Amino acid sequence: MINIKNIKKVTIMKRVIFSLSLCLCMGFASMAQDVEEYNAAYANKRGVYLLPQKGDFALGVDATPFLRYLGNFFSSSGNSAPLFNGVDQTIYGKYFVRDNRAIRARLTLNLLNDTEKGFVRDDEEFNFDPSSIETLLDVQHTSNTDVELGIGYEFRRGNGRVQGFWGFEAAFGFNSGQKRTLEYGNPIDVNVDQPTPTRPSTYQGFTNIWDYYDSRDRRLTEEKDGSVYSAGLGIFVGVEYFFAPQISIGGEFGLGARAYRTGQDKKIWESWSTITDNLQSETVRPDNWNDVPVITVGTRTSGRIFLMFHF
């Protein structure tokens, strides 16, 4: 005899199983669609994340010097690639406190160390023999140290590989002031009949020209611009494109207010003293400064292109 109650129970169980199966299928389909959309926006085909996540770090460098070097290297206008006579680079660091927010730091280094040389007539040999073609070298050394540290907070927004960002930054800087020292081949020496050495209007075999003599027969041996300290606040906005997992290239534009404290310039001259009958050195500073540093306030814009690695 067929038990009707058992048939009803089986029927109910089949309906429940069918309903659960249908729900699971719909759920997996929905999840699959979500994963596909998520991977399309935030991961590659291998499932590797394209964009930074909370807790990630980022390290980057300024791409401008490399692009400038590459552009000059392939230029058809005859411009040669620049000489590496110093450092001009910005290093970036970020820590993502959220997927779309980061604490950032920036260190900009601009170090210059350059030497230029030019030929000049050997006065002593010329005084002994006017037909002499012997030459000496005048040498100019130029150096400068420019350092800036920026600390800021960044907000991000975007879908997929293109991310926009904006935020604010505090910056502190130091510039040692450009320093030039000059070494002359011909000394100032009345014993060899050259209290006023030759002043060439051009330097044979070299493109740069300098003529650091004044009307008092002094010549410059050192010239230094005043050191500059700066501090300020600014805002920035930019776009970043992730062309590979966790690797991006981007650009940003900044605008801010900056206060500068500038020290005094100085020059050191040498000349022959007819009073003491020897070589003397004289340090000159601007008289109107009265040893008081100058403080100025102004706005400053900035633009950067960077390459960033996230990990």
C-alpha positions in Angstrom: 0.0 0.0 0.0 1.4 3.4 -1.0 2.0 5.8 1.9 0.7 9.2 0.8 2.6 11.0 3.6 5.9 9.6 2.4 5.1 10.7 -1.2 4.4 14.2 0.1 7.7 14.3 2.1 9.7 13.2 -1.0 7.9 15.8 -3.1 8.7 18.6 -0.6 12.3 17.5 -0.3 12.7 17.6 -4.1 11.2 21.1 -4.3 13.6 22.3 -1.5 16.6 20.7 -3.2 15.6 22.2 -6.6 15.1 25.6 -5.0 18.4 25.5 -3.2 20.1 24.3 -6.4 18.5 27.1 -8.3 19.6 29.6 -5.7 23.2 28.3 -5.7 23.4 28.4 -9.5 22.1 32.0 -9.5 24.5 32.8 -6.8 27.5 31.3 -8.5 26.5 33.0 -11.8 26.3 36.3 -10.0 29.6 35.7 -8.2 31.2 34.7 -11.5 29.9 37.9 -13.1 31.2 39.9 -10.2 34.6 38.2 -10.3 34.8 38.8 -14.1 33.9 42.5 -13.6 36.3 42.8 -10.7 39.2 41.2 -12.5 38.5 43.3 -15.6 38.8 46.5 -13.4 41.3 45.6 -10.8 43.2 42.4 -11.8 44.8 40.9 -14.9 43.9 37.5 -16.5 46.1 35.7 -14.0 44.3 37.3 -11.1 47.2 39.6 -10.1 45.9 42.9 -8.7 46.5 46.0 -10.8 45.8 48.6 -8.2 47.3 49.2 -4.8 45.4 48.0 -1.7 45.3 49.0 1.9 48.6 48.3 3.6 50.6 48.5 0.4 53.8 50.6 -0.1 54.9 52.5 -3.2 58.3 53.7 -4.3 58.8 55.9 -7.4 61.2 58.2 -9.2 60.9 61.3 -11.4 60.7 60.3 -15.0 61.4 63.8 -16.4 65.3 63.5 -16.5 65.1 60.2 -18.3 62.6 61.6 -20.8 64.7 64.7 -21.4 67.8 62.6 -21.9 66.0 60.3 -24.3 64.5 63.2 -26.2 67.9 64.9 -26.6 69.6 61.6 -27.5 67.2 61.0 -30.4 66.9 64.7 -31.4 67.5 65.5 -35.1 68.3 69.1 -34.3 71.9 68.3 -33.4 71.4 68.7 -29.6 73.6 66.2 -27.8 72.5 64.3 -24.7 73.2 66.2 -21.5 76.3 65.5 -19.5 75.8 63.9 -16.1 77.6 66.5 -14.0 75.3 66.2 -10.9 72.1 64.8 -9.6 68.6 66.0 -10.5 66.0 63.6 -9.2 62.9 63.2 -7.1 62.2 60.1 -5.0 58.6 59.3 -4.0 57.2 57.1 -1.2 53.6 56.2 -0.3 51.8 54.1 2.3 48.2 53.3 1.6 46.1 53.6 4.8 43.0 52.7 2.7 42.5 51.5 -0.9 41.9 55.0 -2.0 44.0 57.1 0.5 47.7 57.3 1.1 50.3 59.1 3.2 53.1 60.3 0.8 56.6 61.7 1.1 58.8 63.3 -1.5 62.6 64.0 -1.5 63.9 66.2 -4.3 67.7 66.3 -4.8 69.4 68.7 -7.2 73.2 68.5 -6.9 75.4 70.4 -9.3 79.2 69.9 -9.6 80.6 71.3 -12.9 84.1 72.2 -14.1 84.9 74.4 -17.1 88.3 75.2 -18.5 89.7 77.6 -21.0 93.1 78.3 -22.6 94.8 81.6 -21.9 98.2 83.0 -23.0 101.2 82.2 -20.8 102.2 85.8 -19.8 105.5 84.9 -18.4 106.6 83.1 -21.5 105.2 85.8 -23.7 107.1 88.5 -21.8 110.3 86.6 -22.3 109.6 85.7 -25.9 106.7 87.6 -27.7 106.6 84.8 -30.3 105.8 82.2 -27.7 102.5 80.4 -28.2 102.5 78.7 -24.8 99.2 78.6 -23.0 97.8 78.0 -19.6 94.4 76.9 -18.2 91.9 79.0 -16.4 89.5 76.8 -14.4 86.0 77.5 -13.1 84.3 75.2 -10.6 80.6 75.5 -10.0 78.7 73.7 -7.3 75.2 73.9 -5.7 73.1 71.7 -3.3 69.3 72.0 -3.5 67.2 69.6 -1.2 63.5 69.6 -0.6 61.3 67.3 1.5 57.5 67.1 1.0 55.0 65.3 3.3 51.4 65.0 2.3 48.1 63.2 2.2 46.6 61.8 -0.9 43.0 60.9 -2.0 42.3 58.7 -5.0 39.3 57.9 -7.2 38.8 55.9 -10.4 37.8 52.7 -12.1 40.2 50.3 -13.7 43.7 51.3 -14.7 43.2 55.1 -14.7 43.2 56.7 -11.3 42.8 60.3 -10.4 44.3 61.7 -7.2 44.5 65.0 -5.2 45.6 66.2 -1.8 47.7 68.6 0.2 51.4 68.8 1.0 53.8 70.6 3.4 57.3 71.2 2.0 60.6 72.2 3.5 63.7 73.1 1.4 67.4 74.2 1.6 69.5 75.6 -1.2 73.2 76.2 -0.4 73.5 78.9 -3.0 75.5 78.4 -6.2 79.2 78.7 -5.5 81.8 79.5 -8.2 85.6 79.3 -7.6 88.1 80.3 -10.2 91.7 79.3 -10.6 93.9 81.3 -13.0 96.9 80.1 -14.9 98.6 83.5 -14.8 99.3 84.7 -11.3 99.2 88.3 -10.1 102.9 88.9 -9.4 105.0 92.0 -10.0 108.2 90.0 -9.7 107.4 88.5 -13.2 106.1 91.8 -14.5 102.5 90.8 -14.6 100.5 92.7 -11.9 97.6 92.7 -14.3 97.5 89.3 -16.1 96.0 88.9 -19.6 92.2 89.2 -19.7 91.0 87.1 -22.6 87.8 88.2 -24.3 87.4 84.6 -25.5 88.8 81.3 -24.4 90.4 79.2 -27.2 88.8 75.8 -27.6 86.0 76.3 -25.1 82.5 77.6 -25.5 82.0 79.4 -22.2 83.4 82.9 -21.6 84.1 84.5 -18.3 86.0 87.7 -17.6 86.0 88.3 -13.8 88.1 91.4 -13.6 86.9 94.8 -12.5 88.0 98.4 -13.1 90.3 98.3 -10.0 92.4 95.5 -11.5 90.9 93.0 -9.1 89.9 89.5 -10.2 87.3 87.3 -8.8 88.4 84.0 -7.0 85.1 83.1 -5.4 81.5 84.0 -5.8 78.7 82.5 -3.7 75.0 83.2 -3.7 73.2 83.4 -0.3 71.8 80.2 1.2 68.0 79.8 1.0 65.7 78.1 3.5 62.1 77.6 2.5 58.8 76.2 3.9 55.3 76.2 2.6 51.9 74.5 2.0 50.3 73.5 -1.3 47.8 71.3 -3.1 48.3 68.9 -5.9 46.1 67.0 -8.5 47.1 64.4 -10.9 46.4 61.2 -13.0 48.0 57.8 -12.7 47.8 55.0 -15.3 48.6 51.3 -14.3 50.1 49.9 -17.5 51.1 46.7 -15.6 50.2 45.1 -12.3 51.4 47.4 -9.5 53.4 49.6 -11.9 52.2 52.9 -13.0 53.2 56.2 -14.7 51.5 59.5 -14.0 51.8 63.2 -13.8 50.7 65.8 -11.3 50.4 69.6 -11.0 50.9 71.5 -7.8 50.2 75.0 -6.5 51.2 76.4 -3.1 52.5 79.3 -1.0 56.1 79.4 0.1 58.2 81.5 2.5 61.9 82.0 1.7 64.7 83.1 4.1 67.7 84.2 2.0 71.2 84.8 3.3 73.8 87.2 2.0 75.8 86.8 -1.2 79.6 87.2 -1.1 82.5 87.7 -3.4 86.2 87.3 -2.8 88.6 89.3 -5.0 92.4 89.2 -5.2 94.7 92.0 -6.3 98.2 93.3 -5.9 98.7 95.8 -3.0 101.1 98.6 -3.8 101.1 99.5 -0.1 102.1 96.1 1.3 103.7 95.0 -1.9 102.0 91.6 -1.9 98.9 89.8 -3.0 95.8 90.6 -1.0 92.3 89.1 -0.8 89.2 91.1 -0.1 85.7 89.7 0.8 82.8 91.9 -0.3 79.1 91.6 0.8 76.1 93.8 -0.2 76.3 96.9 1.9 72.6 97.5 2.0 71.7 94.2 3.6 73.4 95.1 7.0 73.9 91.4 7.7 70.1 90.8 8.0 68.7 87.9 6.0 65.8 88.6 3.6 62.5 86.9 4.1 60.0 86.8 1.2 56.6 85.1 0.6 55.3 84.0 -2.8 53.4 81.4 -4.7 55.0 78.5 -6.6 53.7 76.1 -9.2 55.2 72.7 -9.9 54.7 69.8 -12.4 56.1 66.3 -12.4 56.0 63.1 -14.3 56.8 59.9 -12.3 57.2 56.2 -12.5 55.8 54.3 -9.5 56.2 50.7 -8.2 53.7 49.3 -5.7 54.4 46.3 -3.4 
